[in-house]
Amino acid sequence: MQFSVRQTGHQKNTMLNICDIDLVGKKISEKNLQVDISKNYYGEKLVETEEAENLLKNSSIINMVGKETISLSMNLGIGSEKGIKKINGVPFLIVFKI
């Protein structure tokens, strides 16, 4: 399976934006909320599951979107079910590792 990712550094933190590949370029909206899952923000490169796991494990700030991405994160013990929010059925999760 592939995931779309963009990784950046800020001070001593590594930020990872990762999403299900089929969501790149879509706009999700519900009531007053709208999220643009842009290629610019999430689509720097495509990675396979093993590399996605390594990126998730080694990033300190993670912004993730999509069922497959969040399932992978949960299987690694990263994040909490309580933190998952949905917009029009699409799950979002942001994790800050301390």
Secondary structure, DSSP 8 states (H G I E B T S, - for coil): -EEEEEEEEETTEEEEEEEEGGGTTEEEEETTEEEEE-HHHH-SEEEEHHHHHHHHHH-SEEEEESHHHHHHHHHTT-S-GGG-EEETTEEEEEEE--
